[in-house]
Amino acid sequence: MNDQIHSDGSDHEHGALGDAEYAEFMELAAEEGFDAEEVEGAIGEAGHGPLPVLAVVGRPNVGKSTLVNRIIGRREAVVEDKPGVTRDRVTYEAEWAGRRFKVVDTGGWEQDVLGIDASVAAQAEYAIEAADAVVFVVDSTVGATDTDEAVVKLLRRAGKPVVLCANKVDGQSGEADATALWSLGLGEPHPVSSLHGRGTGDLLDAVLEALPEAPAQRFGTALGGPRRIALIGRPNVGKSSLLNKVANEDRVVVNELAGTTRDPVDELIELGGITWKFIDTAGIRRRVHLQEGADYYASLRTAAAVEKAEVAVVLIDASESISVQDQRIITMAVEAGRALVIAYNKWDTLDEERRYYLEREIETELAQIAWAPRVNVSAVTGRHMEKLVPAIETALAGWETRVPTGRLNAFLGEIVASHPHPVRGGKQPRILFGTQAGTKPPRFVLFSSGFLEHGYRRFVERRLREEFGFEGTPLHISVRVREKRGRNK
């Protein structure tokens, strides 16, 4: 969801709502018995656009995951008293002093396929690239090691704000150990016991000073740059071949050996009179935490490329059955809030029987993304390449679509009248009103008289798509239930 809150060029503070629309909406909310502060908070959450990202980095077993649990206020990150338990890059939402931000728990440094220093460097590079600020965790009982010094060099080169956490300071006696970390040259070490919570409040105060209110927009026309398209998929599905074909020249290395591409490759390509930035990414093999060495870091960099793109073009090998891995890659793009296009590659190799079974697989395995534009292409022969840009443009248009609040509420009123929520426990909750609080992707907040079941939310999403389009984009719908206050409309 890396869009700006005010991507429509406005300077108000009501998500995507203009001042007049906001005033009208708040009046409606008051009539329905909603507290103004609650409504403002719901719009703010749904329309916040990007949250600033805090990466927690450090050597193995310095207490990164324990600190993350302390920051988010619950035991989510896996903690074990041995190095390397965290393998996946995991993101959580956190809040401190009324400000919300994302926390990225990093791991996987025990892999020494390329040597521990290289592994640490690769992981730190990824975390720093994706973050707006960094908490660098050092074990104060051990002191600064050569590996810590190596990460410090990376942090200095990146130029991102850094908060130094001297962890495992469980009492006054450990304060001197923390003071010794001034030698790293990263400023004041904050003595913390992430296990017991000691000093974490002061650390988080420093984090809020380091984090921007909202991250800088990394893509899109607001900065006058070309639209960013990430090519993602399993290894050897033809991402690099596709990029070379649309560029009409060999821009990237293509080899039958899967996994030739390691780092995302950015290429400016002119198609249909428009310049696009295509990002060829490494193939995502299987669950990240089962990967080793270079493959592990390639997957992390691919995830970062998706975060910075506007559209994810997912390539699927049409000659093979749709796999769980294909579905996971699609899910990654959807959860990142990117516009989505599905390209079925190697279409020229299919016979009638395979085409029949592929259509059945699409109906059953990919029903949840029936809204995504589909193109059947051949990266080798260039078949239907001319259809790729219109599909991308369609997805971008859906991604940026906004429905005025008045029109949305007229539509919601029709839904409630024609298809009311099922009665549950003698009660029948209903949608009272709603608004679209943001775009890129479209984000809606609905206010209701009771809990809306998941099936009914899916129905509302389907009807929103039928009425307003939203082709090629995920929709985020949040629901706020009216608290009982002893007064109704």
Salt bridges, closest charged atoms under 4 A:
ASP3 OD1 - ARG443 NH1 3.31
ASP19 OD1 - HIS14 NE2 3.28
GLU21 OE2 - ARG402 NH2 3.46
GLU32 OE1 - ARG482 NH1 3.45
GLU38 OE1 - ARG485 NH2 3.16
GLU45 OE2 - ARG480 NH2 3.17
GLU76 OE2 - ARG74 NE 2.85
GLU80 OE2 - LYS82 NZ 3.74
ASP88 OD2 - HIS289 ND1 3.62
GLU93 OE1 - ARG100 NH2 2.83
GLU110 OE2 - ARG87 NH1 2.89
GLU129 OE2 - LYS308 NZ 2.67
ASP132 OD1 - ARG218 NH2 3.61
ASP139 OD2 - LYS168 NZ 3.20
ASP148 OD2 - ARG59 NE 3.30
ASP170 OD1 - HIS196 ND1 3.47
GLU175 OE2 - ARG198 NH2 3.08
GLU213 OE2 - ARG99 NH1 3.80
GLU249 OE2 - ARG251 NE 3.28
ASP263 OD1 - ARG301 NE 3.20
ASP266 OD2 - ARG228 NH2 3.62
GLU267 OE1 - ARG251 NH1 2.76
ASP295 OD1 - ARG262 NH1 2.32
ASP295 OD2 - ARG285 NE 3.13
GLU310 OE2 - ARG227 NE 2.87
ASP317 OD2 - LYS346 NZ 3.07
GLU320 OE1 - ARG234 NH2 3.40
ASP326 OD1 - ARG234 NE 2.88
GLU359 OE2 - ARG374 NH2 2.64
GLU361 OE2 - ARG354 NH1 2.90
GLU363 OE2 - ARG360 NH2 3.00
GLU400 OE2 - ARG227 NH2 2.51
GLU453 OE2 - ARG424 NE 2.59
GLU461 OE2 - ARG465 NH2 3.26
GLU466 OE1 - ARG463 NH1 3.14
